Structure formats: structure tokens, C-alpha cells
């Protein structure tokens, strides 16, 4: 992981959320807070997180249900928090897919150490397995081979993507029809925060448009949302 990890803290206690965000950021880890599962889902639609710290006892959908649901969709690392000290609860949390389990109250230093350990394991697994391996994503007249980082159109013409173009396109393909700001796109593609006059994303989008749009000067696939950012307008499906 070449950029500071971005952690999502999901806990209904505001004091805990605020304290953890402050501590993690003081120790070089980016952090965002969500009060419940609904806020978590909203945050995950527009931002890529490296790990979720998830409280078990929350109003609405509880942490065990959230963990089970997230596990059914993918492999984002999850560290569960609970005020319950019973061994059974810890085992259930691990059985539904949590990577680690920390009872409250806890020392923030221990939480940070566990986060780093999980991320190290996650990085090693990603290198070994390839998180994007084997995917072929179709949109409009294009098919993206994520192993080869090559686009193929309906005529069989192949277009090679740079690393930056590939990252940007996969961000869009994972979030079709969402309006993403420049700040969010920069975060999702490179894990950093842009400055006021940072035009990195605009330049990358211009280059990507030249490769995938029929008329780059009048883009249809990557639409500009004035005052909002950009939105990918095509339907996306995975094919064998």
C-alpha cells in the first residue's frame, strides 16, 4: 500500500468515533466516521476504504449483520468492536467474516497495531491473488480486461491504458451514474487530497475520453456535472 490507509469507523457513539478519528489521523492514518450502517453504505458508495472498524452493538442493522453482508460482496478487511466480553460473541464475529475482534474498552495503540497487522496481511493476499484478476467488464462498445489492462472495442481494436487511466476507469466502472467530485476521484485513484488548483483529475479524464469517447470534444460516457464533478453514464456488466 503506497498511500496512507483510509479507515472507516462505524460506531453509534460519537465520542468513540471522534476520538478514534483524531488518534488515527495523528498517527498518519486517514479516517472517516459513520454513525450506523446507513451512513456506512453512503460513504462506501463514493470513497474507497482500506479497512472498516465496525461496532457490533448499533441501532438498526447491527455489526454482525453488516459484516456478513459485506463479506458476501467482497474482501474489505473488517475489525469488529464490542462492549461484550463473552467468548461466544467473539467467535460469532470471526465466523461471519471479521478479520479481528477487539473488546471495549481498548487502548487506541492496540487498535492501531491490529489495523496495521490486518492491512499487512491484506496487502500480502492481494499481491498473491490479484484483487482484480479475471474480470472482464463491458460497457457501451468496450470490454475491459482487468488482467491485461486492455480495452477492446466491437471491431476488435485494442487500446492499452496507462496505470493512471486504468485506475480512473475502474473507479468509474465500479460506480456508474454516481456523481464524483474531483476530490473524491483523486482520493479513489491515488489516495491523496488535492489542492485548490489541482487539475490532475481533469487532465486524466481528458486523456481517457480521447480513448473511449466517439467524440471526445462532446463526451457522452464521462459526463461533466457542472459544480459537481464527473459521472460515468453507461451501464456496466461483468462477462465471462
N, C-alpha and C positions, 0 to 999 in steps of 0.2 A: 504494500500500500504506500504510494508515493506522496499522498496528501494527508493532512491531519484527518483522523477518522471523525465521522459525523454521527453522533449518538442521539437517538430519540428516547427521551424519558417519558414514560406513560404512567402517571400516578395521580390519583384524585386528590392527594394532599398537596396544596400549593406550597407549603413551607418546604416539603421534601423536594418537590420539583425545582423550586428556585435555588435551594441550597446545592443540589446536585449540578445544576447547570453552571452555577458560579464556580464550584470546585473544579469541575471538569475543564472549563474554559481557562481557569488559572493554571491548569496543568497541560495546556497545549492540545486539548481535545475540544472539538466543536460540539455543541449540544443544543438541542431544541426540546421544548417541553410540550406535552399534550395531557389534558386532564382526564380523558377517557378514550374508549375505543373509537368513538365517532371522530373526535379530534385527531386521533392517530391516523385513521383512514384518510382523512382530508390532507394531512401533512404528507403522507406517503404517496399521494397521487401526484404531487408536484416536486418532491425532493427525494433524492436518493440518500438513504441512510446505510451506515455500515453495521450498525448493531442497535437492537432495541432493549432498553431496560424496562421491564414490564411488571407492574404491580399485580398481584393475584387478586386481592380484595378491592374491587372497584364497583361503583354503581353501574347499572346497565349490564353490558356484556363483561363478564369477569375475565381475569387474566388467563385462566386455563382455557376458556373458550377461544379467546383471541389467539393464544399460542397454537392451539390445534388448527384454527383457520389459516393462520399464516404459514404453518408447516405444510398445509395442503397445497399452497400456492408456490412455495419456493423455499430457499435455504437461508434467508437472512438470519444471522445469529441472534439469539434471544437469551437474555439473562433475567431471570424472574426474581422479584422481591416479594416477601410476605411477612406479615406480622405473626403468622402462625409458626410455631416451632415444632409442630408434630412431624415425625419422620414420614408418616404416610403422605402428608401434603407435599413434602419434598420429592418423594418418589413419583407421585402422580404428575408433578410438574415436569420431571425429567422424562416420564413415559409419553407425555403428549408432545414432546419435541424441544423442550428448553435445553440450551447448551450448558447452563449453570443455574444455580439456585442459591440465593443469599437471604437469610432471615433478618428481619428488623428486630432491634436496632443494629446498625452495622457501622463500621469505620469506613469513611469515604476512601481512605487509602486502599483498603481491601477491595472495595468495589472497582476502583481504577485498575488495580492489579489483575483482577479477574477479567475485566473488559479487555485489557491488553493481551492476556493469555488466550481468550477466545478469538480475538482478531488474528493473532499469530497462527492459530490452528486453522482459521478460515482461509487465510492467505495461502497456507500450505496446501489446503484442499483444492483451492481454486487453481493453483498452478498445476496440480496433479491432474485434475479432472477437466478443467476448462469450463467456466460457468456458461459460456455461450456456445459450447461445442454442439455441432449437429443441427443448428437451427437454420431454417430457410423461411424467410418472411416475404410475403407477396403483397404488393400494393400497386394500384394502377397497372402500368405496363412493365413493372420491375419485379425482380426477385433478388433478395439479398441473401447471399451465402455467408453466414457469420463466421464460418471457419476460415474461408479464403479472403474475406473482406472484399468480395467482388459483387457488383451489381450486374445482372443480365436482363436485357430487355426482351420483348416478344420476338424480335428479329434474331436473337442470339448474340447480339453485340454485348461484349463485356466491358465494364468500366471499373477500374481499380480505384479504391478510395484511400486517401491518406488516413493516418491514425485519428487526426482531429475530425475529419469528415465522417469517418466510421462511428466515432463516439457520438457525434452530434446526430447523425441519422438514427442510430439505435435509441437514443433518448426520445426522439420524435416518434419512432415506431412503437415504443412502449407506452406512449401517451397520446394517441391520435385524438384530435379535436379538443385537446386541452390548450388553453392559452397559457404560455410560459413566458415569463419576463426574461430579459437579458440576464438579470442577476441569477434567476433560477437555472437558466441554461448553462451559465458559466459554472455554477455550483455542481450541476449534474454531470458536466463533461470534464471538468478539471478539478473540482473540489476546492475552488478558491473564490474569494469575494472580489468583484470588480470595483474599479474606481469610477468616479462620476463620468469621465470621458473615455472609458474603456470601450473600444469598438471591436474587440476580439470576436465576439459572437456575430456581429453584423458582417464582418469580413468572412468568417467561416460559412455563414449562411449564403452569402453571395457566391462563394466557390461551389457549395453543394448545389445551389439552384442551377448553376451552369451545367451540372452533370445530370440532373434528374428532371428538370423542367423542360417542356416542349418549347416554351418561350420565356427564357429567364428574365427578360425585362418586364414580363407580365406574369409573374408567378401564380400558380394555382395550387400546387401541392403544399408549399410552405408559404402560408399567408401572413402578411404583416397585419397585426392588430394595433391600430394607432392608439398610443397611450398605454398599451398592454404588453406588447411583445410580439410573439410569433405563435402560430398554430399550424399543426400538420392536419390537413383536411381529408386525406384519403382513408379508406378502410384498410385495415391490416389483418392478414391472416397467416397462420403458420401452415406450411405444406410439408408433406413427407419428403 
